[in-house]
Amino acid sequence: MRRISKRAQIQSWLDCWVALAKAEAKNGVILESAAKEIAEKAHAEDIDMDYVREGFKKTSHPLMPQIRAFTKLCSPEAGGYIHWGATT
């Protein structure tokens, strides 16, 4: 993981959250509209890297700052379904 860029690493997580949201929507766990918005907003270049770095400094948790930064890009309805039901 150290050999890939932070943006590429974040994009990999975004891609996982999109796949999770699509699977959950397909199975009626989350709203289809939420999964669609999550997929539309999943662009690493839009993630606030300063926010992610500060969150990591505060929590030492690798995913939560990324999840929170992605949530900020989405509406409250869709953002609430990012990482829905998954454990970290």
C-alpha positions as CSV (number, residue, x, y, z in Angstrom):
1,M,0.0,0.0,0.0
2,R,2.9,2.4,0.6
3,R,3.8,2.2,-3.1
4,I,0.5,3.6,-4.3
5,S,-0.6,7.2,-3.9
6,K,-3.0,8.3,-1.2
7,R,-5.5,9.3,-3.8
8,A,-5.3,5.8,-5.4
9,Q,-5.7,4.2,-2.0
10,I,-8.8,6.4,-1.2
11,Q,-10.2,5.7,-4.7
12,S,-10.0,2.0,-3.9
13,W,-12.0,2.5,-0.7
14,L,-14.5,4.6,-2.6
15,D,-14.9,1.8,-5.2
16,C,-15.5,-0.7,-2.4
17,W,-18.2,1.6,-0.8
18,V,-19.9,2.0,-4.2
19,A,-19.9,-1.8,-4.7
20,L,-21.3,-2.2,-1.2
21,A,-24.0,0.4,-1.8
22,K,-25.0,-1.1,-5.1
23,A,-25.3,-4.6,-3.6
24,E,-27.3,-3.3,-0.7
25,A,-29.7,-1.4,-3.0
26,K,-30.1,-4.4,-5.2
27,N,-31.2,-6.4,-2.1
28,G,-33.4,-3.7,-0.7
29,V,-31.2,-2.8,2.2
30,I,-30.7,0.8,1.2
31,L,-32.4,3.1,-1.1
32,E,-31.6,2.8,-4.8
33,S,-31.3,6.6,-5.0
34,A,-28.7,6.6,-2.2
35,A,-26.6,4.0,-4.0
36,K,-26.8,6.0,-7.2
37,E,-25.6,9.2,-5.4
38,I,-22.8,7.4,-3.6
39,A,-21.6,6.1,-7.0
40,E,-21.9,9.5,-8.6
41,K,-19.9,11.2,-5.9
42,A,-17.1,8.6,-5.5
43,H,-14.2,10.6,-6.9
44,A,-10.9,10.6,-4.9
45,E,-10.0,14.0,-6.3
46,D,-13.0,15.5,-4.5
47,I,-12.0,14.2,-1.1
48,D,-10.6,16.8,1.3
49,M,-7.2,15.4,2.0
50,D,-6.5,17.9,4.8
51,Y,-9.6,16.8,6.5
52,V,-8.6,13.1,6.2
53,R,-5.1,13.8,7.5
54,E,-6.4,15.8,10.5
55,G,-9.0,13.0,11.2
56,F,-6.3,10.4,11.2
57,K,-4.1,12.5,13.5
58,K,-7.0,12.7,16.0
59,T,-8.2,9.1,15.8
60,S,-5.3,7.0,14.3
61,H,-8.1,5.2,12.5
62,P,-7.4,4.7,8.7
63,L,-11.0,4.5,7.5
64,M,-13.2,6.8,9.6
65,P,-11.7,10.1,8.4
66,Q,-12.1,8.9,4.8
67,I,-15.7,7.8,5.4
68,R,-16.5,11.2,7.1
69,A,-14.8,13.1,4.2
70,F,-16.9,11.1,1.6
71,T,-20.0,11.6,3.7
72,K,-19.5,15.4,3.4
73,L,-19.7,15.1,-0.4
74,C,-23.1,13.5,-0.3
75,S,-26.6,14.6,0.7
76,P,-27.5,13.6,4.3
77,E,-29.8,10.9,3.0
78,A,-27.1,9.2,0.8
79,G,-24.2,10.0,3.1
80,G,-25.8,8.1,5.9
81,Y,-25.6,4.9,3.9
82,I,-21.8,5.0,3.2
83,H,-20.2,1.9,4.7
84,W,-23.8,0.9,5.9
85,G,-23.8,-2.4,7.7
86,A,-20.1,-3.0,7.2
87,T,-17.6,-3.4,10.0
88,T,-14.1,-2.0,10.1
